[in-house]
Amino acid sequence: MSGRSRAVAAAVMLLALGAAVTLSVAVGAGALSTSGVLQARTDRTVVGLVVGAALGLAGATLQGSSRNPLADPGLLGLTAGAVLTVVVATAVLGIGSSSLVGVLAVVGVLVVGVLVHLATRRVPVARRPETSVLVGAALTAVCSSAATGILLTDRGALDQLRSWQVGSSAGRSVGVLLPVALLLLGGVVLALALAPGLDALALGDEAASALGHDVGRLHGLALLAAALLTAGATAVAGPFGFVGFLAPHAARPLVGTGHLAVLPASAGCGAAFVVIADVVGRVLAPPGEVPAGITVALVGAPALVLLLRRRTLA
């Protein structure tokens, strides 16, 4: 892709983000005073941008390392692993430190990621994407059922985590990002540093190894980067599905396939998706709101079905 094309793509993405931010601050389910707008809508916009960027970057990293166009923290069960860990940490262990909860969520993501890898490593490469999603769905069901069961036995924890369970930036202040800032920053730095290795993996594991890359190390670091990003985002705003799946597919037509461009572009697309989904959720059923996690799924689920249909017919 030429330098001019990249500049145009960057301009389009910045305009989209600017429009999303403007709408997020201006539009709401109810009228707010000027100070209320600055305090509530601006905070949730910033949280939405950060969460969306983290999940978009995580999805691009997973898709690049696994050469799986269906890879997404939610579809592979990684988000559910984070959710279960957060519920256990807060409701069972009584941990009040958000930073410690975030670190424990990383462990939950890594455990699920390893289980998906072990369950699919002997599957033929051509069928691995669909199989990994099926395994992820099974693990999501297990983790979600366990988390729900724990919350149903603790009314206080259920009330505390009720809105968090469906994925939303509503009611979150910018301050909630501080305890997980190191997790998110570490995930961003690690993911971007892996860009050359992900380009090599796109040629196949054998080709990447021939080019001098430690393939096992690349896969492990990619999972770690995705785990840091997913855990941080989930600890802050709850589970969001499909953002990591949609963002890279939206980014590649704009910037090409090189990961040095795809990774930041996916972060930008993910940020725009979450903020726009939040805005749409505010106006769907006034004076109430539909959580952004649900409005993202309304777009993501049909997109997943369409991609699966195309792969089946190909």
N, C-alpha and C positions, 0 to 999 in steps of 0.2 A: 504494500500500500504506500502511495506517494506521501511526501510530507504535506502537500496541500490537502490531500484527502484526510489525513490525520487531523489537520487543523480544523477542517470543516466538521469532522466528527466530534472533536472536542468542543467546538462552538455549539453544536446541536445539543450535546449533553449538558453543557453549562446552562443553556437556555431552558432546557427541560427541568433541570434542578431548580433554576431560578423561578420558573413558573410554579413548580410544585411548592416551593417554600412560600411564595407569595400567596397562593391559594390557601395553604395551611394556616397562615397567620390571619387571613381575611375571612375565611369561611368557617362557620360553626353551627352547631345544632341550636344554639340559643344566643341571645345578645349578651355581650360582655362589655364592661367599661374598658376604656383605653388601657388602664393599668392592668386589668384582668387579661386583656389580650396579650400584652407583653409578658405577663407572668405565666399564664397557663398555655396559650397556644404556641408561643415561642419555645417554651421548654419542651413541649411534646413534639414540636417540629425537630428540634435538635436531637432528641432521643430517637425519633423515627429515622433521621438521616444516619445516625451512627449505627443503629441496629440493622437497617437495610444495607448499608455499606459493608458491614461485617459479614452478613449472611450472603450477600452477592459475591464477595471475595472468597468466602469459604466454599461456595458452590463451584466457582471457577477453578479453585485449587483442586477440589475433589474430581471434577470432570477432567481436568488436565492430567492428573496423576493416574487415574484409572482408565482413561480413554472411554469413559462411560457418559454419554450425553444425557442420561437420566439421573446422574449423581446429584444429590441435594442433601443437606443435613437432615431435613425432615423426612424425605423419601427413604433414606437409608437407615432411619431409626436413631440417628445421632442426637437429634433434638429431644426425642423421647427419653434417651439415656440421661440427658442433662436435666430434664424435668423430674424424673424419678429421683435423681441424686439431690436436687434442690428440695424436693418434698421431704425426703428422708432426713436431710440435714436440718431443715427448719422445724418440721412437725415431730420427728422422732428424737433426734439428737438435741434439739433446742438450741441450735447454733444461731446466734444473732449477728455475727460478723458477715457482712455482704461479700467482703473480699474472700473470706475463707469458703463461703458457700460457692462462690465462683470457681475457686480452685478445685473444690470437690466435684463441681459440675464437669470440669475438664476430665476428671477420672471417669465419670459416667460416660462421657462421649467416647473416650478412648476404648473403654471396655466394649461398648456396642460396636465401634468401628472394627475392632479386632475380631469380634464374633462374626460380623458380616464377611470379613476377609476370609476367615477360616471356612465359612459355609459355602463360599463361592469360588475358592481358589482352584478346585478341580473341575469346575464347570467349563465347557468349551467357550472360548473367547467370544464367539458370535452370540451366545445366549447369556453371557454374563450380565449385561446391563439389566435385562428384564428379571433375571434371577436375583440380582442384588436388591432390586426394588421389592420383590416378593419377600425376601428374607427380612428386609427393613420393615415391611408392613407387619410381619409376624412379631418382630422384636418391639415395634411400636405398640402393638396391641398388648403385649405382655407388660411393658413398662408403664403404659397408660393405665391399664387395669390395676397394677400394683399401686401406682400413685393415687388413683381415685379411691381405692380401698383404704389406704392410709388416711386420706383426708376425711373420708366418711366417718372414721372413728374418732376424729378430733374436730369438733365443730369450730373451735377457735381458729385452727389452722385453715379450715375450709373457708371461713369468712375472710381471712387474711389473704388467701391466695386465689379467691374466686375469680377476680378480674384478670389476674396474672395468667391463669390457666389457658385462656383462649388467645393470647397474644395481642397486646395493645400498648400503645405509647401514651394513652390517656392517663392523666393524673400523675405522670412521672415528671419529676423535676430534673434539671441538668445534674443535680447532685448525685443522682443514682448511678451516674456513669463513673464517678470517681473511684469507687471500690474495685471496679473491674477494668479500670483504664490500663493497667499494666498487662492484663490478659489480652485485651484488644490490641494494644500497641505491639505486643510480642507477636501476635498472630499476623498483623499487617506486615511487620518487618520480615518475618520468616516467609510468608507467602510470596512477597515481592522478590526476596532473595532466591526463591526457587524457580523463578521464571525461565532461566536458561535450561535448567534440568527438565522442566515440564515440556519445553519445546523438544528436547531430545526424546522424552518419553512418548511424544506424539508419533514418533517414528517406530515405536515398539521397544519392548524391554531389551531385546538383543541388540538393536541398533544403538540404544542409549548406552548400554554397557560397552559396546565397541568404541563409542565416542569418549570413553573414559569416566562415565558416571557410575557411581555406586547405586544401582537400581533399588536395592532393598532400603538403603538409607534415604533415597529420594521419596519412596512411598511412605516410609515412616515419618519423615519430616512433614510431608504434605498432610498426612492425617493429623499430626500434632498441630500444625497451623490451623487446620479446619476446626480442630477441637477447641483451641483457644478462642477462636472467633465465635464459634457456635455457643460455647459455654458462657462467654461474656454477654452475648446478645440475649440469650435465653434467660440468664439470671436477671437481667434488667427488665425485659419486656415480655417474658413468657414465650411460648412456642409459636414460631411463624413457619408455616410450611410453604414450599414452592418458590420462595424468594431466591434461594440459591440455585434452583433449577431454571427459573425464568431469566435471571439477570445475565448469565453468560450467553444465552441464546439471543438476547437482545443486543448484547455488546459486539458479538463477532461480526454481524453484517456492517457495523459501523467502523470497526478498527482492524478487521482481519483476524488471523488466527495466532499471531505471535503473542505469547503470554505477557511480554513486557507491556503490551498495550491492552490485552484482554483483561488482565487482572484489575488494573485501576478502572477500566471502563465498566467491568462487572460491578465493582463497588459503587460507581456512580449510578448505574441502572438500578441496582438493588435499593439504594437510598431513595431514588425517585419513586420506585414502586411502593415502598412502605409509606412514604409521605402522602402520595396520591391516594393509596388505599385508605389511609386514615381520613383524608378529606371526604372521600366518597362515603365512608361509613358514617360520617357526621350528618349527611344530608339524606341518607336512604330512608330513615324512619324517625323524623323529628317528632317530638323534641328529644327522643332518645338517640342512642348511637349504636351502630354495628361495629364491633371491634375490628381493627385493621386486619388481624389474622384471618378473619372470616372473609373479608372482601378480597384479600389476596388469593385465597383458596378458590373463590368464584371464578377467577381468571386462570389460576394455575392448574386446576383439575382438568378443564377442557383442553388446555395446551398439552398436558401430559398425555391425555387420550389421543390427541391428534398426532403427536410424535410417535407414540406406540403404534398407531395405525399405519403411519408412513413406513416405520421399520418393518412391520409385518408384510406390507405390500411390496417392499423393496426386494 
